[in-house]
Amino acid sequence: AQSVTQLDSQVPVFEEAPVELRCNYSSSVSVYLFWYVQYPNQGLQLLLKYLSGSTLVKGINGFEAEFNKSQTSFHLRKPSVHISDTAEYFCAVRLNYGGSQGNLIFGKGTKLSVKP
Amino acid sequence: KAGVTQTPRYLIKTRGQQVTLSCSPISGHRSVSWYQQTPGQGLQFLFEYFSETQRNKGNFPGRFSGRQFSNSRSEMNVSTLELGDSALYLCASSAAGRSLQETQYFGPGTRLLVL
């Protein structure tokens, strides 16, 4: 069965420190990969996505992620976090069966808490 | 361009009642998907509509239903509400709904509390 695992449910970090949020997936078909962020009482906002090509993807707000096919991972990184990055982050995949439809399959989320 | 809007934002119902939630996609978007978010189960896919037709459905009971209108606006309905239906219901739209590479844009959600 296809699944997405976010290895850390909570990540506390000090302001200006680097952070890595880990995501692994399992799938028998190729996938498209996404990271979304959810601020309190809001919907989800796309940070970045990997479709094909370069395995290092840059997104908004200084975030980047690297797709590693052999390790089936798509970890999210930021070299220096701000208080405003405090939010919940979701990794998601869409399974590529060759058609045009397919829902997002989400991980359980990682709550990033940035402390001053 | 206005984002995805959902109404109402908050809703309180009692067990056994039914509820209808509304979603207006980004102008020009034709695909609308619904997701349920709970602390225990996380984000789970409910269904997707494209050109007024449901073309994908998640693993939810038949009490959950939806529809899409010709202007791409969508509604979802939950009948015979149960306590476990308390959740944040998120709607997402994408432009043409013809490629898995399209970004899904999410609305702010409707928070439903069932008492």
Interface residues (C-beta under 8 A of the other chain):
Chain A: Y32 Y36 N41 Q42 G43 L44 Q45 L46 K49 L51 F90 A92 R94 L95 N96 G99 S100 Q101 G102 N103 L104 I105 F106 G107 K108 G109
Chain B: V4 S33 Y35 G42 L43 Q44 F45 E48 F50 R55 N56 G58 L90 A92 G97 R98 S99 L100 Q101 T103 Q104 Y105 F106 G107 P108 G109
